[in-house]
Amino acid sequence: MPHPFGIRARDEIKQIAADCVDEVARLLCMAPAAVESAKAAGGARAASLEVSDDLDVFNRLLLERHWSDGLPAMPPTRERVKAMLQHTSRKPDDIVGAVAPAFGVATVERIAINAVMAGCYPEYLPVLIAATEAIADPRFNLRAIQATTNPAAVFMIINGPIAKQIGVNGGGNCLGPGAWANATLGRAMRLILQNIGGAQAGEMDQATQGQPGKYTFCCAENEEANPWQPLHVERGFSKEQSTVTTVGALGTWNLNTHAKNAEELLRVIGDTMAFPASSDYIFGGEPWLILAPEHAEVLRRDGMSKVDVKKRLWQTSQLAASRLSAKELARTQAGRRAELGEITRDSLLPVSRSAEDIGIIVAGGTGTHSVYIPMSGHVRSVTKEIK
């Protein structure tokens, strides 16, 4: 769709819609066939390219060919890619999935190439294979964040034994600097989204501003500090299994509160979640919370389970529809009428379709800081086993 169109007159919008409708219909009809066709033809091995071993020359080539995310990259030599591939039993030309919106075929080898470019160690490859399976899953709805004006990024949550084995940080600064695994895994996902999925910034990726999380967004859950079941066990995996969960995140909000009882803590967190410029309220989303261990302990001490926390937050985060702009109220009335019935300015809007849709992990170090992560409204998180 040609941008910008939010400030155009209705007659102009009508003409844009008329011009686009045939193309939309054509793409809707061909998309499944395009995916199958791409999968059938896309398992070929990667071609080789002779390049100077000068890093400046190599990185300038990446920029010219639109293979760069804007940061220096490691050359994916035959030797480095071969070393990476030794950490999976899958064949290099095995197809992991088709990555929207270009439906580029993610083979094991192509994932490995982007992992090398991001600086990943070879033992990280199984995490990226599972993460690519997750974003290619139709439930995740990758198209909704790859070609949007929203600042959407893929956030990866690592659970299970592999987090410690490869050094994924789930403690202090888990979303910040200092952990090689967190940084390079998150960056490799960005390169996969761009180089295989085709979401080039300023082209298919139409983010108005974007966000720093689009460079690297990855952490482990702090399972030792978690008073409840860790995320992967909550989702049906055993504690001994390792998983990666992909989340379509729109950013991070610092929740700094020294509240020392559960009722007050959940009241202020829920009240912070309820902001009118939120996709979650318009579409009924799947927002996430990263609870600090100190906040999780307050809730545990007051006898609250994770289910209790979700139910309470679902209540305390309800947003008065009157706080929405007229345009957003109309969008909400259209988008959530089947779910909520008639919506008026007096209605209270839940942040998600159900309390279970609120995602919660425990991560971070000392301090009274939790993190709220609003979601891209049409995306649902997906968890895959790391094999």
N, C-alpha and C positions, 0 to 999 in steps of 0.2 A: 504494500500500500504506500502511495506517495506521501511523504511527510513534509511539512506539518499539515495536518488537516483539522486539528482541534479548534483552530481559530478561524476557519473558513465559513463562509455563508452557507445556508442550507442548500441553495441552488447549486453551489459549487460541489458540495458533498454529494448531492444527488447525481451529478455528472460523473464524479469519481467512482461512485458505486456502480453506475451503469457501465462504465469502462472496465471495471474490475470483475464484474460478476461472471463473465464467461471464462476468464482466466482462473478464477477461484474454483469454478465447477470443474474445469479441466484438471486442475491440480488435485482436487479431492478424488476424482475418478482414477487418476494415474498413480497416486502416492503408494498404495500397497504394491502395485505391480512394479513400480520403480524400485522399491526396497528389495523385492524378490529378484529382480533383474540384476541389481547391484550386487546382491549376495552371490548370485550364480556366477557373475563375471569377476568378482572382486577378490578372489582368494589368491591372486598371483603374488609372487614374491616381489619385493621392492627392487626398483632399478638402482644401479650405482651411478654416482656422479663424481667425477674427479675434480677436486677442489684444492686450492693451495692450503698448506697446513698453517698458514698465518691466521690467527684467531680474528684479527680485524677484518681480513678479507672474507673469511667464512661468515662472520656475523653481518657484514654488509650484503653478502649474497642472500642471507635469510631475509633481510629487510626488503631487498629488491623483489624477491619471489613471494613475499607475504607469508613467510613461514615463521616469522619472529613475533614474540609477544612484547617486544620492546626492551627486553633484558638480554644480556649476553648469554649465549647458549654453548653447550658442549658439542663438538662435532660427533655425529653418530657414525663412527668408523665401523668397518666390518668387524673388527676385533671387539669393539665395545658392545655392539649389538649381539654378537655371538655369545659373549660372556653373560649378557642379560638373559638371553634365551635359555641358558643352561639351568635357570631357576624355575622352569616349568616343564612338565611332561608333554604339553601340547605342541603340536607341530607349528612351525612359523607361519604357514599359510592357513591355519585354522581360523575360521571366521567367528569373532566374538559377538559382533552385532553391527547394525547399520546406524550411524550416528547422524541425527537430524541437525540442521534442516537440509543439508546437501545429501544426506543418506550415504556419506562416504563409508566404505566398508572397513571396519576396524579388525584387521587380522592381528594375531599375536605379535607378528613381526613389526607391524606398523605402530602398535602400542609400545613395543620395546624401543623403537627408534625415537619416538617422542619422549619416552622415559630417559633415554640417554641424553637427549638435548636438554632436558630439565635438570640434569645432574643427579638423577636417582642412582642408588647403588643397585646392583643386579638382584639382590634378594627382595627388592620392593616390587618386582614385576607382578607376582600373584595378586597383590593388592589392587594394582591398576587394571588387571584383567577383570577381576570381580567388579570393580567400580565402573568399568566400561559396560559390563553386562547390565549393571543397575541403571545407568543413564539411558541405555538403549531399550529398556523395558517400557512398553507402552504406558504402564501405570505412571511412570515418572513424568511423561509428557514433556520431553526435552524441547520440542518445538516452541513451547510456551515461554521458554526463557532464552533460547538462542537467538531469536529475532525480534526482541521486544525493546521498547524504550525504557523499560524498568532496569534498575541496576542489578539484575539477577546474576547470581554466581552459584556454582555447584560447591556445596560444603560437604566434605567427606568426614564421617565419624567412624573411627576404627575401634572395634571391640575384640576381646578374646586374647589368647596367648601371643598372637603375632605382634601385638602392639609393643610389648616389652622386648620381644625377640629382635625387632628391627629398630627400636628406639623411638616410637611415636610418642610424643609428649602429651600427657593428659593432665599435667599438674600446672604449676605456675607458668604464666606466659604461654599457655598451650595454643592460643590463637596468634601469638606474637612471634618475635624473633628468637633464634637460638637453637632450634631443633632442625637438623638437616632433613630428617624423614618428613616432618610436617611440611616444611617449605618446598621440598622437591616433589613430593607426592602431589601437593596441591597445584604446583606449577605444571607438572606433567598432565594433570587433568585439563588444565587450561589449554595446553598445546593440542591435546586430543580433540577438545571441543572445537578448536580453531582449524587445525590442519587436516583432521579427518572429517569433522562435522561441518566445516565450511563457514563457521561464524566469524568472519573477519570483521574487526572493529571498523565502524564507519561504512561497512558494506552490508552484509547480512545482519551483523550485530548492530542494532540501531539504538543502543543505550544512550540516553540523554547525557548523563555524566559518567555512568559506570560506577565502580567502587573498587577500593584496593583489594577486596576479597576475590576479584576476578583474576588476580595474579596467582594467589595461593590461599587456600581455605581448607584446612585439614587439622584434625586433632584426634586424640584418643579419648575415650571415657576414662575418668579416674575411678576405676572399679573398686579399688581398695577403700576409697572414701565414700562410696555409694552405699547408703543404708538400705537400699532396695535392690531389686533385681536389675542387673545391667541391661542396657537396651537390647542386646541380641538375645538374651534369655527371655525378656519380655515379648520378643517377637518370634519365639518358638524354637530358637537354637539352644544347644547345650552350652554350658559355661566353658567347656573345653574347645568348642568350635571358635573359629575366628571369622569375623564379618566386617563388611564395609557398608555403611548406609549413606546414600546420597540424598541431599536436601537442596531444594531450590531457594536459596537465601537471598533476601533483599538488603541485608545489612546487619549491623549489630548495635544494640542499645545497652549502655551500661546501666545496671540496676544497683545503685549504691544505697543500701539501707541497713541501719543498725538495729532494726526491729528484732526483739528477742522472744516473741511468741508467734505461733503459727498464724493465728487469725490476723494480726496486724501485718505480718510479713506478706501474706497472700493478698491482703487488701491493697497494699501499696504496689505490689507487682502487677496485679490485675488492673489497677487504675492506670498504670503506666502503659500497659498493653493497649488500652482503649484510646487510640488516636484516630481522628476522622480521615486522615489522608492515608488510609491503610487498605491495601488490596484484600486482606483477609476478611474484612467486614463486608466488602462489596460482593465477594464471591463465595464466602464460607471456606476459609483456607485451612492450613495446617501449620500454625505457628509453632516455634520451638523455643525452649528455655534451656540455657546451660546454667544449672544451679551451682553456685560455689559450695564446696564442702561445708562451710560454716552455716550457710542457709539451709542446706539439706539436713544438718544435724539439729537445727532448731525445729524443723518439721518432724523429724524422727522422734525427738524428745517429747513432743506434744502428741505423739501417737498417731501421726498421719501416714497412711500408705501413699504410694505414688498415685493410685486411683483416686484417693481422697483429695490429693493436691490438684489433680486435673479437674475434678468436679468443682472444687472451690474456685479455681481460677476461671473456669468456664462461666461461673456466676459473677465473680467480681470484675471480670473484664468486659461485661456487656456494655455496648456503646449506645447512647441515645441517638436515634436516627436524626433528630433535629440538629445534631452537630455536623452532619454531612452537608456539603454544598448541594445546591439544587440538582446539578448534573449527576453527582455521585448518588444522591438519593434515588434519582430516576434509574440509574444503572443497577442499584441494589434491588429496587422494586422489580425490575425485569429479570435479574439474575437469580434472585432467591425467593421468588413468589411461590414456586412449587414446594420449596422447603418450609417456608415460614408463613405462608398465606399472605393476606394483604398487609403491606407495610406502610405505615403512616409516620409522620414526624414524631408521634408519641411512642412509637415502637422502640423496644430495646433489642439490639442486634447482638447475637452471640458471635464470637470471633471465628468459630468453626462450626461445622455441622453437628458435631457431638463433642463431649468432653474428651473422648478417647483420641480425637484428632490432634490434641495438643501434645507435641513431642517434648520429652524431658530427658536430659542426661545430666550427670554430675561430673563436672570437670573444673580444673583450675587449682590454684594453691590457696594460701592463707588470705584472709580479707573478706569483707562484706560486700563483694561485688559479684553479682550474677549477670547474665547476658540474655537479653531478649532478641530473638531472631524472627522478624516478620517474614512471611513467605510470599512467593509469587503465587497468586490465588489459584491458578489452574494446575499447579504441580503437586504431586504426592510423593513423599519419600519412599525409597525402595532399599531393602536390605538384601545383600547377597553374601553367600559364604565364600571365604577366601580359601581356595584349595591348593 
